[in-house]
Amino acid sequence: MADQNHAAVETVESLIDDELLTRIRSRAATHDRENTFPEDDLRELAEVGYLRMLVPVEHGGLGYGFARVAREQTRLATAAPATALAINMHLVWTGVATLLGKQGDHSLDWLLEEAAAGEVFAFGNSEAGNDLVLFGSRTRAVPTGDGGYGFTGRKIFTSLSPVWTRLGVFGLDDSDPEAPLLVHAFLDRGPGVETLDDWDTVGMRATQSRTTVLSEARAPASRVFRKLPAGPSADPLIFGIFAGFEILLAAVYTGIGQRAVELAVEAAHRRTSMKNGGRPLAHDPDIRWKVAEAGILQDGIPPQIQALATDVDEGVPHGAAWFPKLVGLKVRATENARLVVDQALRVSGGSSLANSSELGRLYRDVVAGMFHPSDGESAHATVATSLLGPVPEPGSE
Ligand SMILES: Cc1cc2nc3c(=O)[nH]c(=O)nc-3n(C[C@H](O)[C@H](O)[C@H](O)COP(=O)(O)OP(=O)(O)OC[C@H]3O[C@@H](n4cnc5c(N)ncnc54)[C@H](O)[C@@H]3O)c2cc1C
């Protein structure tokens, strides 16, 4: 067992000390089994300032950049992937507001101050069958005449459902059919906002990403923060949401991979072989290859996340190359994490099939990575267009 010390132990500076990480890890299996939101995790993380990480110091936050926050999210995800994924939503909103502020757009400064004061921000953007994602909406946004809007529609996968206090939504205002607008706003809980109890998935269960039904839910003028022409947009808001999501999603799923490597190493030391006189499988060349394969795959991603996150933090002008870079990172990280978990399962053997197995849970959680925007199809279309140019309309060649 002394060999276990051979696994590389990295000491990282983190808001989450080892004791807090252990407490969060100890609760993860229960929230997964009971399909409940990890309220204790959220409370303890808020206490150490986790929800204020991306809020600038002058607004009462910790002033971290995406590079630091990505490292924190990877560490948190090694203990509780669903907790990390749910909190991603809040972190992305605060990151968006900070990026806009850096560019002189202070329309979301109020969000930074509210986040510093303890409000929890969620994303109510996804809609069934909306593969235009941020460039179209099935939700109706109807002007109320005083600068505010009433939103009617169904938002799916609203993570943080039991606990959010501010919900970012968007919908289509087609009151001028010649110039339809996508209207972005924040809602409070209240009349017209209903959370269904319909989250029962195989993985990422503790995110409690339930359906939100909006029935003329009112956002006052002060909470309407963007109106963009329907269709693709290069608005800094879209860039901020996109960059924040792709980087922090990559960070969360990379945390799953990191934990899978740790569990593979433990399993290789724990399991023994009768064929080889009771020696641990850690001495078996085939098992060593698999553990090494997982390690090789895992090792490549964190530096990629750090590099791109630092570019976002420093405002490096990648221009049109930003989108292929960001989707590429998200796809590489989420797909890579699946491959790492797969190797770890092979090392760990059949016990990981048990519902009580942590690795079994990681196997269920890691699969969710492929569904987040940009999904494989959308990401490959983005990169293909960047490399090959757009496909011409039929007949235009
Ligand atoms: C764990 C997790 C957490 C997430 N958290 C958030 C979040 O907090 N906020 C957020 O905005 N998004 C969130 N997302 C949502 C994500 O961004 C995607 O929108 C989501 O995965 C849906 O993907 P899909 O379109 O492939 O699903 P699909 O399976 O294609 O569709 C989802 C549902 O819509 C129905 N549907 C599909 N097409 C149609 C149609 N044409 N007409 C009517 N119904 C249709 C399907 O039957 C299904 O019930 C989360 C996703 C995951 C996996």
The ligand as a Gaussian input file, in Angstrom:
#p B3LYP/6-31G(d) Opt

LIG

0 1
 C      -26.937000      18.568000     -16.412000
 C      -27.348000      19.700000     -17.287000
 C      -27.581000      20.947000     -16.733000
 C      -27.992000      22.017000     -17.531000
 N      -28.246000      23.227000     -16.947000
 C      -28.748000      24.253000     -17.695000
 C      -29.123000      25.495000     -17.092000
 O      -28.970000      25.702000     -15.903000
 N      -29.702000      26.434000     -17.861000
 C      -29.912000      26.258000     -19.182000
 O      -30.421000      27.171000     -19.839000
 N      -29.570000      25.091000     -19.804000
 C      -28.974000      24.094000     -19.083000
 N      -28.592000      22.911000     -19.700000
 C      -29.287000      22.590000     -20.981000
 C      -28.412000      22.390000     -22.146000
 O      -27.868000      23.607000     -22.423000
 C      -29.221000      21.833000     -23.344000
 O      -30.166000      22.744000     -23.744000
 C      -29.947000      20.571000     -23.010000
 O      -28.970000      19.599000     -22.764000
 C      -30.936000      20.108000     -24.110000
 O      -30.256000      19.451000     -25.083000
 P      -30.959000      18.850000     -26.388000
 O      -31.517000      19.960000     -27.198000
 O      -29.932000      17.964000     -26.976000
 O      -32.140000      17.991000     -25.790000
 P      -33.315000      17.202000     -26.510000
 O      -33.326000      15.868000     -25.896000
 O      -33.253000      17.318000     -28.003000
 O      -34.577000      18.008000     -26.042000
 C      -34.912000      18.212000     -24.697000
 C      -36.426000      18.058000     -24.548000
 O      -37.089000      18.822000     -25.519000
 C      -38.000000      18.017000     -26.264000
 N      -37.923000      18.460000     -27.666000
 C      -36.875000      18.317000     -28.507000
 N      -37.176000      18.841000     -29.712000
 C      -38.437000      19.314000     -29.625000
 C      -39.299000      19.991000     -30.509000
 N      -38.932000      20.280000     -31.764000
 N      -40.514000      20.353000     -30.063000
 C      -40.889000      20.108000     -28.814000
 N      -40.121000      19.458000     -27.923000
 C      -38.911000      19.074000     -28.320000
 C      -37.485000      16.615000     -26.093000
 O      -38.551000      15.684000     -26.218000
 C      -36.942000      16.646000     -24.706000
 O      -37.942000      16.436000     -23.757000
 C      -28.153000      21.830000     -18.920000
 C      -27.906000      20.572000     -19.475000
 C      -27.497000      19.521000     -18.678000
 C      -27.208000      18.190000     -19.323000

